[in-house]
Amino acid sequence: MNLYLLEDEGGWTLFDTGLGDERSRTLWSSVLKDALGGRPITRIVVSHCHPDHVGMTGWLNERFAPQVYMTQAEFLTTRVQLQEPQVGRSDCLERFYRSCGLDDEAVLRLLGRGQRYLSHTTGLPPTFEPLIAGQAVRLGGRDWRILTGGGHSPDQAMLWCEADRLFLAADQVLEHISPNVSVLATQPNADPLSLYRGSLRELMETIPPDVLVLPSHRRPFHGLHDRAEQLDAHHDDRCARIAAACGPVALTCAQVLPVIFHRTLDSHQLGFAVGEALAHLNHMVRNGTLATEINKGGIRTYRTR
């Protein structure tokens, strides 16, 4: 996980905060003691609601009371997940997983993981500064244009500094790995893949190809357009494999998993894999490649049109 500190007058601006766990607390305690020159963190930009990005915000807020910048959708999504009641959640998840065709053992494995979000986040302050796409913000002595994109999360924030050709990409464009684009149990018919692929096109239309991309995972890199095209092609390839598999016989989401994932999946990976597979299936239903129906057992199947 890459976090970025931008030196400001009288303090530091932080881009993302890290996972809210004990290891991160230990690392942050060392950084605060030895690496910041005695100056406080005055502003935090949180790109999106996932725990490895927002997780330490509450802990850092208790120490510095910085201004916290987020898009409205990401702030409210984080709030909902922090306050989500556990009553009824398991029922919703069980219906979702069973509709995907998972067997009893897989459903129990996934439900047994519990609500991990709460154990990997430290809260949010009650107020925030909204990041609005197209507007500018001055951070670390530079002017940054605010960009947002969906698919990986509701409205992920990214920052583009045209003067210095720097692009803080968060998780939207990563080197070598594909950001997770998943359907969630709360929106089982959503099409996040259309949002994600649309965001890739917008980035290529907005940002030149030769910028330095500063992602939230793995190494910084050049070649934004090439990487965005590779990611789009990756999803085309998955859709093509699914279409070929669903041609002869209708398949459930669970039966599609081995078509696009060629490894054994543990409980953590299985949850992401189901969401990703369903994102591709919903995308293909939306664009007319697949037809879908629900059988008498409440399980949804997919067949090539």
C-alpha positions in Angstrom: 0.0 0.0 0.0 1.5 3.4 -1.1 0.7 6.5 0.9 1.8 9.9 -0.2 2.9 12.8 2.0 2.9 16.3 0.4 4.9 19.0 2.3 2.7 22.0 3.0 3.3 25.3 4.9 3.3 24.4 8.6 2.5 20.7 8.1 1.8 17.8 5.8 -1.0 16.8 3.5 -1.5 13.0 3.4 -3.0 11.1 0.5 -4.7 8.0 2.0 -4.0 6.5 5.4 -3.5 2.8 5.4 -5.3 -0.2 6.9 -6.7 0.5 10.4 -4.9 -2.4 12.2 -2.2 -2.7 14.9 0.6 -3.0 12.4 -0.3 0.3 10.8 -0.6 2.0 14.2 3.0 0.8 15.0 4.3 2.1 11.6 2.5 5.4 11.9 3.8 5.9 15.4 7.3 5.6 14.1 6.6 7.9 11.2 5.1 10.6 13.4 8.0 10.4 15.8 10.9 10.3 13.3 10.0 11.4 9.8 7.8 14.5 9.8 10.2 17.0 11.3 7.9 17.7 14.2 5.2 19.2 11.9 1.6 18.0 12.0 -0.6 16.4 9.4 -3.0 19.2 8.6 -5.0 17.7 5.8 -5.9 14.2 4.7 -7.2 13.3 1.2 -9.0 9.9 1.3 -9.4 8.5 -2.2 -12.1 6.0 -1.3 -13.9 4.0 1.3 -11.9 0.7 1.3 -10.2 0.0 4.6 -6.6 0.2 3.3 -7.3 3.7 2.2 -9.6 5.1 4.9 -8.6 2.8 7.7 -6.4 5.0 9.8 -8.3 8.3 9.3 -10.0 8.2 12.7 -6.8 7.4 14.5 -4.9 10.2 12.8 -7.9 12.6 13.3 -7.6 12.0 17.1 -4.0 13.2 17.0 -4.1 16.1 14.6 -7.8 17.0 13.8 -6.8 17.6 10.1 -9.2 18.6 7.4 -10.4 15.5 5.7 -11.1 15.6 2.0 -13.3 13.0 0.3 -15.9 12.8 -2.4 -19.4 12.8 -0.9 -20.2 9.3 -2.1 -17.1 7.8 -0.5 -17.7 9.7 2.8 -21.3 8.6 3.0 -20.5 5.0 2.0 -17.8 4.8 4.7 -20.3 6.2 7.2 -22.9 3.6 6.3 -20.4 0.7 6.6 -19.1 2.0 9.9 -22.7 2.2 11.3 -24.2 -0.8 9.5 -26.2 -3.0 11.9 -25.3 -6.6 12.0 -29.0 -7.7 12.3 -30.1 -8.9 8.9 -26.7 -8.6 7.2 -26.0 -12.3 7.2 -29.5 -13.0 5.7 -28.8 -10.6 2.9 -25.4 -12.0 2.2 -26.7 -15.6 2.3 -29.4 -14.9 -0.2 -26.8 -13.2 -2.4 -24.3 -16.0 -2.3 -27.0 -18.7 -2.8 -28.4 -16.8 -5.8 -24.9 -17.1 -7.3 -25.1 -20.9 -7.1 -22.6 -21.4 -4.3 -22.9 -24.6 -2.3 -23.5 -24.8 1.5 -19.8 -25.2 2.3 -18.8 -22.1 0.4 -21.7 -20.0 1.8 -20.7 -21.0 5.3 -17.1 -20.1 4.7 -18.0 -16.7 3.4 -20.5 -15.9 6.2 -17.9 -17.1 8.8 -15.6 -14.2 7.8 -17.9 -11.7 9.6 -17.9 -8.0 9.2 -14.2 -7.3 8.6 -14.7 -3.7 7.7 -15.2 -2.6 11.3 -12.0 -4.3 12.5 -9.9 -2.6 9.8 -11.1 1.0 10.2 -10.7 3.5 13.0 -13.7 5.8 12.2 -14.2 9.2 10.5 -14.6 12.7 11.8 -18.1 14.1 11.7 -17.3 16.7 9.0 -15.4 16.6 5.7 -14.4 18.8 2.8 -16.0 17.6 -0.4 -13.9 16.7 -3.4 -15.8 17.6 -6.6 -14.8 16.4 -10.0 -13.4 19.2 -12.3 -12.6 21.5 -9.4 -9.0 22.4 -8.4 -7.4 22.1 -5.0 -3.9 23.4 -3.9 -2.0 20.8 -1.9 1.8 20.6 -1.2 2.5 23.8 -3.1 0.9 22.4 -6.3 -2.4 22.9 -8.0 -4.3 19.6 -8.6 -7.4 19.0 -10.6 -9.8 16.6 -9.0 -10.9 13.6 -11.0 -13.3 10.9 -9.9 -14.2 7.5 -11.3 -16.5 4.6 -10.4 -16.4 0.8 -10.7 -13.7 0.0 -8.1 -15.6 2.1 -5.5 -18.6 4.5 -5.7 -16.7 7.7 -6.7 -13.0 7.3 -6.1 -11.0 10.6 -6.0 -7.8 11.0 -8.0 -5.5 14.1 -8.4 -3.9 15.4 -11.6 -1.1 18.0 -11.5 -0.7 19.3 -15.1 2.2 21.6 -14.3 4.4 18.8 -13.0 2.7 15.9 -14.9 1.9 13.9 -11.8 -1.1 11.7 -11.5 -2.2 10.3 -8.1 -4.2 7.4 -9.4 -5.3 5.7 -6.2 -6.6 2.2 -7.2 -8.1 3.1 -10.6 -5.0 2.4 -12.7 -2.4 0.0 -11.2 0.8 -1.4 -12.6 0.6 -5.2 -13.4 -2.5 -5.9 -11.3 -6.2 -5.3 -12.1 -8.2 -3.3 -9.6 -11.1 -5.3 -8.1 -14.4 -4.4 -9.8 -17.2 -6.2 -7.9 -20.9 -6.4 -7.5 -22.0 -6.2 -3.9 -24.8 -8.0 -2.1 -26.6 -4.6 -1.6 -26.8 -4.0 -5.4 -26.9 -7.4 -7.0 -27.9 -6.2 -10.4 -25.4 -3.3 -10.6 -23.0 -2.9 -13.6 -19.8 -1.5 -12.0 -17.7 -2.7 -14.9 -19.4 -0.2 -17.3 -18.5 2.6 -14.8 -14.9 1.4 -14.5 -14.3 1.0 -18.3 -15.9 4.5 -18.8 -13.5 5.9 -16.2 -10.5 4.5 -18.1 -11.7 6.2 -21.3 -12.2 9.5 -19.5 -8.7 9.3 -18.0 -7.1 8.8 -21.4 -9.1 11.7 -22.8 -8.1 14.0 -19.9 -4.5 13.1 -19.1 -1.5 12.9 -21.5 0.2 9.5 -21.9 3.6 10.4 -20.6 2.8 11.4 -17.0 4.2 9.8 -13.9 1.5 7.7 -12.4 1.6 7.4 -8.6 -0.7 4.4 -7.7 -1.8 3.1 -4.4 -0.2 -0.3 -4.9 3.0 -1.5 -6.6 5.4 0.9 -8.3 5.0 4.3 -9.9 5.1 4.0 -13.7 4.9 5.8 -17.0 2.5 4.8 -19.8 -0.9 5.6 -18.5 -2.7 5.1 -21.8 -1.0 1.8 -22.5 -1.9 0.5 -19.1 -5.5 1.7 -19.3 -5.8 -0.1 -22.7 -4.4 -3.3 -21.2 -6.9 -3.2 -18.3 -9.8 -2.7 -20.8 -8.5 -5.6 -22.9 -8.3 -7.7 -19.8 -12.0 -7.3 -19.2 -12.7 -7.9 -22.9 -10.8 -11.2 -22.6 -12.8 -12.3 -19.5 -16.1 -11.5 -21.2 -15.1 -13.5 -24.2 -14.2 -16.5 -22.1 -17.5 -16.3 -20.2 -19.4 -16.0 -23.5 -17.8 -19.2 -24.8 -18.5 -21.1 -21.6 -22.1 -20.0 -21.4 -22.9 -20.9 -25.0 -23.6 -24.6 -24.8 -25.3 -24.5 -21.4 -26.6 -22.0 -18.9 -24.2 -21.5 -16.0 -24.5 -20.0 -12.5 -22.0 -17.3 -11.3 -20.3 -20.1 -9.2 -19.8 -22.2 -12.3 -18.2 -19.2 -14.1 -15.5 -18.8 -11.4 -13.1 -21.5 -12.8 -13.6 -20.0 -16.3 -11.8 -16.7 -15.2 -9.9 -17.8 -12.1 -7.5 -20.7 -12.5 -6.4 -21.1 -8.9 -7.8 -22.4 -5.7 -9.6 -19.6 -3.8 -9.5 -19.2 -0.1 -12.4 -17.5 1.7 -11.0 -14.0 1.3 -10.3 -14.5 -2.4 -13.6 -16.3 -3.0 -15.6 -13.2 -1.9 -13.8 -11.0 -4.3 -14.0 -13.6 -7.1 -17.8 -13.9 -6.8 -18.1 -10.1 -6.9 -15.8 -9.9 -10.0 -17.5 -12.7 -11.9 -20.9 -11.2 -11.2 -19.6 -7.8 -12.4 -18.7 -9.3 -15.8 -22.0 -11.3 -16.0 -24.1 -8.2 -15.2 -22.1 -6.2 -17.7 -22.7 -8.8 -20.4 -26.5 -8.9 -19.6 -26.6 -5.1 -19.8 -24.9 -5.0 -23.2 -27.0 -7.9 -24.6 -24.4 -10.6 -24.8 -26.0 -12.8 -22.2 -29.6 -13.6 -21.2 -30.4 -14.4 -17.6 -33.1 -16.1 -15.6 -33.9 -17.2 -12.1 -34.8 -20.9 -11.5 -37.3 -22.2 -8.9 -34.6 -22.5 -6.3 -33.8 -18.7 -6.6 -30.5 -19.3 -8.4 -29.7 -17.1 -11.4 -28.3 -18.6 -14.5 -26.7 -17.1 -17.7 -26.8 -18.2 -21.3 -25.4 -16.6 -24.5 -28.1 -14.9 -26.5 
